[in-house]
Amino acid sequence: MVRPRNEQPTPAELEVLKVLWDRGTSTVRDVLDVLQAQGDNRAYTSVMSLMNVMADKGLLSRQAQGRAFLYSARESRESTLGSLVGDLCRRAFQGSAKTLVTHLLEESRLSQEELDEIHRLIDSHRTGGESK
């Protein structure tokens, strides 16, 4: 049976996207260097294959530059993370943001600063203000 294509990035794809969101347009070598600095010991060809699959899936754009390709994320970090959270909320929490947030609060060790910021964001959301 053929596995259905997932529109959401896999964990490995998300790591590549994080690099591209932080660095901007990059080559496979650029991404590999960052991943290796973070302790990921993948081979160049593995990262190249992954990034080509990501381009085929529409997660990355790819542009030839000489003998190399330049890759960039097609969607912003905010858009992708919003989609991931929405998907998680629908699939794992039956669409209940309250249940998702409750679970997150119970499982996380939040600092007082983080809790204060969450309260500020909730208050801002209540009043229709900007959340960022």
N, CA, C and O of each residue as an XYZ file, in Angstrom:
528
protein
N       0.837     -1.174      0.000
C       0.000      0.000      0.000
C       0.890      1.249      0.000
O       1.877      1.313      0.733
N       0.541      2.219     -0.812
C       1.308      3.453     -0.900
C       0.965      4.346      0.279
O      -0.206      4.550      0.598
N       1.983      4.867      0.912
C       1.786      5.766      2.047
C       1.285      7.112      1.531
O       1.864      7.652      0.589
N       0.218      7.674      2.124
C      -0.282      8.968      1.652
C       0.735     10.061      1.896
O       1.449     10.054      2.899
N       0.791     10.995      0.973
C       1.735     12.103      1.084
C       1.258     13.054      2.178
O       0.112     13.503      2.171
N       2.144     13.351      3.109
C       1.835     14.240      4.225
C       2.197     15.669      3.831
O       3.319     15.935      3.399
N       1.258     16.569      3.980
C       1.528     17.962      3.643
C       2.411     18.628      4.683
O       3.089     19.612      4.387
N       2.408     18.101      5.892
C       3.219     18.684      6.962
C       4.655     18.167      6.859
O       4.881     17.027      6.453
N       5.627     19.013      7.229
C       7.016     18.545      7.197
C       7.286     17.474      8.250
O       6.743     17.512      9.354
N       8.133     16.522      7.882
C       8.593     15.509      8.830
C       9.558     16.178      9.816
O       9.964     17.318      9.588
N       9.929     15.502     10.895
C      10.905     16.093     11.816
C      12.222     16.475     11.125
O      12.773     17.538     11.412
N      12.729     15.640     10.235
C      13.978     15.959      9.529
C      13.785     17.167      8.615
O      14.661     18.027      8.520
N      12.639     17.227      7.946
C      12.355     18.367      7.074
C      12.221     19.654      7.886
O      12.640     20.724      7.445
N      11.638     19.538      9.061
C      11.491     20.712      9.926
C      12.853     21.248     10.356
O      13.033     22.461     10.467
N      13.807     20.362     10.599
C      15.166     20.811     10.958
C      15.790     21.611      9.810
O      16.434     22.633     10.044
N      15.601     21.151      8.583
C      16.117     21.886      7.415
C      15.409     23.224      7.290
O      16.047     24.242      7.024
N      14.100     23.232      7.480
C      13.349     24.490      7.398
C      13.834     25.491      8.444
O      13.959     26.680      8.151
N      14.105     25.023      9.653
C      14.610     25.924     10.703
C      15.913     26.603     10.266
O      16.110     27.799     10.483
N      16.786     25.823      9.653
C      18.050     26.391      9.164
C      17.770     27.453      8.105
O      18.344     28.541      8.148
N      16.898     27.143      7.164
C      16.604     28.091      6.083
C      15.880     29.332      6.598
O      16.123     30.431      6.102
N      15.002     29.178      7.577
C      14.337     30.352      8.150
C      15.349     31.250      8.848
O      15.240     32.475      8.782
N      16.329     30.655      9.514
C      17.344     31.448     10.229
C      18.360     32.069      9.280
O      18.734     33.230      9.445
N      18.807     31.308      8.290
C      19.877     31.755      7.382
C      19.371     32.446      6.133
O      20.058     33.298      5.569
N      18.175     32.085      5.697
C      17.704     32.540      4.396
C      18.185     31.576      3.330
O      18.601     30.458      3.636
N      18.130     32.001      2.095
C      18.499     31.168      0.955
C      19.893     30.571      1.161
O      20.843     31.282      1.489
N      19.998     29.251      0.963
C      21.235     28.534      1.274
C      21.438     27.366      0.321
O      20.498     26.891     -0.316
N      22.676     26.918      0.239
C      23.013     25.705     -0.501
C      22.887     24.497      0.424
O      22.729     24.643      1.636
N      22.958     23.314     -0.157
C      22.966     22.091      0.647
C      24.142     22.126      1.611
O      23.995     21.769      2.780
N      25.300     22.549      1.139
C      26.493     22.614      1.995
C      26.266     23.535      3.185
O      26.655     23.203      4.305
N      25.636     24.695      2.959
C      25.346     25.628      4.053
C      24.468     24.955      5.114
O      24.736     25.049      6.312
N      23.429     24.284      4.656
C      22.503     23.614      5.578
C      23.223     22.493      6.307
O      23.074     22.347      7.520
N      23.998     21.703      5.585
C      24.752     20.606      6.189
C      25.684     21.125      7.271
O      25.763     20.534      8.348
N      26.390     22.211      7.007
C      27.318     22.777      7.993
C      26.598     23.149      9.289
O      27.104     22.879     10.379
N      25.429     23.762      9.176
C      24.667     24.136     10.369
C      24.188     22.887     11.107
O      24.307     22.801     12.329
N      23.649     21.923     10.366
C      23.171     20.696     11.003
C      24.302     19.963     11.721
O      24.119     19.467     12.833
N      25.468     19.897     11.086
C      26.610     19.227     11.716
C      27.079     19.981     12.954
O      27.492     19.361     13.934
N      27.020     21.309     12.921
C      27.392     22.104     14.096
C      26.431     21.843     15.260
O      26.788     22.031     16.423
N      25.215     21.411     14.935
C      24.212     21.096     15.961
C      24.291     19.629     16.393
O      23.483     19.178     17.204
N      25.259     18.888     15.855
C      25.449     17.498     16.249
C      24.802     16.483     15.341
O      24.831     15.289     15.640
N      24.215     16.919     14.237
C      23.599     16.011     13.276
C      24.688     15.543     12.314
O      25.293     16.365     11.625
N      24.941     14.255     12.256
C      26.055     13.727     11.462
C      25.620     13.127     10.138
O      26.178     12.118      9.706
N      24.644     13.722      9.493
C      24.199     13.219      8.195
C      25.263     13.466      7.131
O      26.094     14.367      7.247
N      25.208     12.642      6.101
C      26.093     12.813      4.954
C      25.534     13.894      4.031
O      24.334     14.170      4.032
N      26.408     14.489      3.258
C      26.007     15.506      2.280
C      24.900     14.986      1.373
O      23.911     15.677      1.128
N      25.073     13.758      0.875
C      24.090     13.210     -0.064
C      22.730     12.996      0.595
O      21.700     13.108     -0.069
N      22.714     12.690      1.892
C      21.444     12.527      2.601
C      20.699     13.846      2.696
O      19.489     13.901      2.476
N      21.425     14.910      3.025
C      20.802     16.229      3.125
C      20.356     16.696      1.744
O      19.276     17.270      1.600
N      21.178     16.453      0.734
C      20.815     16.832     -0.633
C      19.536     16.110     -1.065
O      18.635     16.733     -1.628
N      19.452     14.807     -0.807
C      18.256     14.041     -1.162
C      17.033     14.564     -0.419
O      15.965     14.724     -1.009
N      17.187     14.828      0.868
C      16.089     15.344      1.668
C      15.597     16.682      1.120
O      14.391     16.901      1.005
N      16.518     17.568      0.786
C      16.133     18.885      0.281
C      15.493     18.793     -1.096
O      14.600     19.579     -1.413
N      15.932     17.852     -1.915
C      15.289     17.643     -3.220
C      13.864     17.128     -3.055
O      12.959     17.566     -3.766
N      13.660     16.203     -2.123
C      12.308     15.716     -1.835
C      11.437     16.870     -1.336
O      10.274     16.990     -1.723
N      12.008     17.715     -0.476
C      11.265     18.859      0.051
C      10.871     19.827     -1.069
O       9.784     20.405     -1.047
N      11.754     19.996     -2.036
C      11.432     20.854     -3.186
C      10.314     20.210     -4.003
O       9.404     20.904     -4.457
N      10.371     18.902     -4.194
C       9.324     18.199     -4.932
C       7.980     18.275     -4.208
O       6.932     18.331     -4.852
N       8.004     18.277     -2.873
C       6.785     18.374     -2.068
C       6.242     19.808     -2.021
O       5.113     20.032     -1.585
N       7.047     20.772     -2.469
C       6.611     22.159     -2.427
C       6.973     22.881     -1.149
O       6.518     24.003     -0.926
N       7.788     22.257     -0.298
C       8.218     22.921      0.932
C       9.343     23.918      0.679
O       9.471     24.915      1.389
N      10.159     23.640     -0.344
C      11.292     24.505     -0.682
C      11.202     24.946     -2.131
O      10.629     24.257     -2.975
N      11.776     26.100     -2.402
C      11.994     26.485     -3.795
C      13.470     26.255     -4.077
O      14.309     26.357     -3.182
N      13.774     25.945     -5.321
C      15.138     25.572     -5.709
C      15.486     26.345     -6.969
O      14.722     26.372     -7.933
N      16.665     26.979     -6.942
C      17.116     27.766     -8.091
C      18.569     27.418     -8.386
O      19.415     27.428     -7.491
N      18.848     27.112     -9.640
C      20.213     26.767    -10.030
C      21.108     28.000     -9.953
O      20.723     29.097    -10.356
N      22.312     27.788     -9.424
C      23.337     28.827     -9.415
C      24.669     28.133     -9.692
O      25.296     27.562     -8.799
N      25.076     28.201    -10.951
C      26.282     27.473    -11.350
C      26.030     25.985    -11.242
O      25.044     25.468    -11.767
N      26.944     25.293    -10.547
C      26.804     23.845    -10.380
C      26.008     23.461     -9.141
O      25.783     22.278     -8.887
N      25.587     24.442     -8.380
C      24.846     24.180     -7.140
C      23.418     24.695     -7.274
O      23.061     25.342     -8.259
N      22.630     24.399     -6.286
C      21.270     24.935     -6.190
C      21.169     25.763     -4.925
O      21.791     25.457     -3.907
N      20.382     26.805     -5.009
C      20.036     27.603     -3.841
C      18.617     27.232     -3.442
O      17.716     27.178     -4.279
N      18.434     26.982     -2.167
C      17.135     26.577     -1.643
C      16.619     27.629     -0.676
O      17.388     28.269      0.041
N      15.303     27.796     -0.671
C      14.671     28.671      0.319
C      13.318     28.072      0.694
O      12.706     27.343     -0.086
N      12.870     28.394      1.897
C      11.571     27.913      2.359
C      10.480     28.639      1.586
O      10.552     29.853      1.397
N       9.482     27.908      1.142
C       8.364     28.517      0.407
C       7.403     29.234      1.336
O       6.771     30.213      0.940
N       7.288     28.755      2.570
C       6.375     29.354      3.543
C       7.180     29.924      4.702
O       8.274     29.449      5.007
N       6.634     30.933      5.334
C       7.291     31.538      6.492
C       7.242     30.579      7.681
O       6.457     29.631      7.706
N       8.085     30.845      8.643
C       8.088     30.068      9.888
C       6.699     30.133     10.537
O       6.151     29.112     10.950
N       6.143     31.337     10.621
C       4.854     31.522     11.285
C       3.751     30.724     10.593
O       2.935     30.084     11.256
N       3.727     30.762      9.272
C       2.710     30.036      8.522
C       2.850     28.530      8.721
O       1.856     27.837      8.941
N       4.062     28.028      8.645
C       4.295     26.590      8.791
C       3.980     26.121     10.209
O       3.320     25.099     10.393
N       4.447     26.862     11.206
C       4.183     26.460     12.584
C       2.696     26.544     12.903
O       2.164     25.697     13.620
N       2.024     27.564     12.374
C       0.581     27.670     12.560
C      -0.142     26.479     11.967
O      -1.080     25.955     12.567
N       0.286     26.054     10.804
C      -0.308     24.889     10.155
C      -0.051     23.619     10.959
O      -0.943     22.782     11.103
N       1.172     23.472     11.486
C       1.503     22.300     12.300
C       0.656     22.253     13.569
O       0.136     21.198     13.935
N       0.521     23.394     14.238
C      -0.261     23.436     15.473
C      -1.733     23.166     15.174
O      -2.397     22.430     15.905
N      -2.238     23.763     14.098
C      -3.625     23.518     13.720
C      -3.877     22.051     13.420
O      -4.891     21.492     13.837
N      -2.953     21.425     12.696
C      -3.074     20.005     12.371
C      -3.040     19.159     13.643
O      -3.848     18.246     13.808
N      -2.102     19.465     14.542
C      -2.005     18.746     15.813
C      -3.289     18.907     16.619
O      -3.799     17.935     17.176
N      -3.805     20.114     16.681
C      -5.028     20.378     17.431
C      -6.197     19.563     16.865
O      -6.958     18.957     17.620
N      -6.335     19.551     15.551
C      -7.428     18.795     14.919
C      -7.271     17.288     15.116
O      -8.223     16.600     15.485
N      -6.057     16.781     14.866
C      -5.866     15.332     14.869
C      -5.769     14.733     16.267
O      -6.324     13.664     16.520
N      -5.073     15.408     17.175
C      -4.814     14.819     18.492
C      -5.760     15.322     19.580
O      -5.959     14.642     20.587
N      -6.339     16.495     19.390
C      -7.152     17.092     20.444
C      -8.575     17.389     19.981
O      -9.258     18.225     20.572
N      -9.021     16.712     18.931
C     -10.374     16.851     18.394
C     -10.767     18.311     18.176
O     -11.930     18.680     18.332
N      -9.791     19.128     17.817
C     -10.068     20.525     17.517
C     -10.170     21.428     18.734
O     -10.487     22.609     18.593
N      -9.916     20.913     19.903
C     -10.052     21.695     21.133
C      -8.736     22.393     21.494
O      -7.786     21.758     21.953
N      -8.702     23.691     21.280
C      -7.518     24.470     21.657
C      -7.331     24.441     23.174
O      -6.203     24.426     23.665
N      -8.433     24.432     23.907
C      -8.361     24.386     25.375
C      -7.631     23.129     25.839
O      -6.771     23.194     26.717
N      -7.975     21.987     25.250
C      -7.335     20.737     25.628
C      -5.859     20.750     25.245
O      -5.013     20.280     26.006
N      -5.553     21.285     24.075
C      -4.160     21.402     23.642
C      -3.357     22.264     24.613
O      -2.269     21.873     25.037
N      -3.881     23.415     24.960
C      -3.177     24.336     25.862
C      -3.056     23.730     27.258
O      -2.012     23.849     27.899
N      -4.116     23.086     27.725
C      -4.065     22.440     29.045
C      -2.965     21.392     29.081
O      -2.183     21.329     30.031
N      -2.911     20.572     28.040
C      -1.879     19.534     27.974
C      -0.481     20.160     27.938
O       0.431     19.702     28.626
N      -0.328     21.190     27.144
C       0.961     21.874     27.042
C       1.390     22.451     28.393
O       2.547     22.312     28.788
N       0.464     23.095     29.095
C       0.794     23.676     30.403
C       1.154     22.599     31.421
O       2.046     22.794     32.246
N       0.462     21.466     31.364
C       0.743     20.385     32.308
C       2.072     19.698     32.027
O       2.726     19.217     32.952
N       2.475     19.648     30.775
C       3.688     18.928     30.391
C       4.945     19.802     30.346
O       6.055     19.278     30.240
N       4.788     21.098     30.424
C       5.926     22.010     30.292
C       6.349     22.556     31.644
O       5.543     22.700     32.563
N       7.602     22.848     31.735
C       8.128     23.541     32.914
C       8.350     24.991     32.522
O       9.422     25.365     32.046
N       7.332     25.793     32.726
C       7.375     27.181     32.292
C       7.964     28.064     33.382
O       7.683     27.893     34.568
N       8.779     29.000     32.956
C       9.302     29.987     33.892
C       8.214     31.007     34.191
O       7.210     31.079     33.483
N       8.413     31.786     35.228
C       7.447     32.836     35.552
C       7.352     33.835     34.409
O       6.270     34.347     34.123
N       8.476     34.117     33.750
C       8.473     35.041     32.614
C       7.617     34.501     31.468
O       6.874     35.251     30.836
N       7.727     33.187     31.202
C       6.922     32.590     30.146
C       5.434     32.636     30.501
O       4.598     32.944     29.652
N       5.110     32.328     31.760
C       3.715     32.397     32.192
C       3.179     33.829     32.080
O       2.047     34.033     31.640
N       3.979     34.809     32.471
C       3.560     36.208     32.358
C       3.310     36.579     30.900
O       2.351     37.288     30.594
N       4.164     36.106     30.004
C       4.001     36.401     28.581
C       2.743     35.727     28.028
O       2.027     36.315     27.218
N       2.480     34.511     28.462
C       1.260     33.816     28.035
C       0.032     34.591     28.507
O      -0.923     34.767     27.750
N       0.057     35.052     29.755
C      -1.060     35.863     30.261
C      -1.229     37.129     29.430
O      -2.352     37.519     29.113
N      -0.126     37.766     29.078
C      -0.186     38.981     28.268
C      -0.793     38.696     26.895
O      -1.608     39.471     26.394
N      -0.390     37.579     26.294
C      -0.923     37.207     24.987
C      -2.418     36.907     25.057
O      -3.176     37.287     24.164
N      -2.837     36.222     26.120
C      -4.270     35.938     26.280
C      -5.048     37.236     26.454
O      -6.099     37.415     25.838
N      -4.542     38.142     27.286
C      -5.222     39.433     27.494
C      -5.286     40.205     26.197
O      -6.310     40.816     25.890
N      -4.222     40.189     25.437
C      -4.192     40.895     24.151
C      -5.197     40.274     23.179
O      -5.886     40.985     22.446
N      -5.272     38.960     23.183
C      -6.216     38.269     22.301
C      -7.671     38.608     22.675
O      -8.525     38.800     21.809
N      -7.920     38.674     23.978
C      -9.262     39.015     24.473
C      -9.704     40.384     23.994
O     -10.863     40.581     23.630
N      -8.778     41.325     23.995
C      -9.127     42.705     23.634
C      -8.995     42.958     22.143
O      -9.215     44.076     21.679
N      -8.639     41.930     21.391
C      -8.526     42.075     19.941
C      -7.259     42.747     19.490
O      -7.156     43.162     18.336
N      -6.268     42.868     20.397
C      -4.997     43.505     20.044
C      -4.051     42.540     19.361
O      -4.355     41.362     19.176
N      -2.914     43.063     18.996
C      -1.861     42.250     18.379
C      -1.305     41.274     19.383
O      -1.099     41.615     20.548
N      -1.061     40.057     18.932
C      -0.501     39.027     19.831
C       1.008     38.956     19.742
O       1.633     38.204     20.490
N       1.602     39.711     18.855
C       3.068     39.626     18.688
C       3.736     40.863     19.205
O       4.961     40.972     19.149
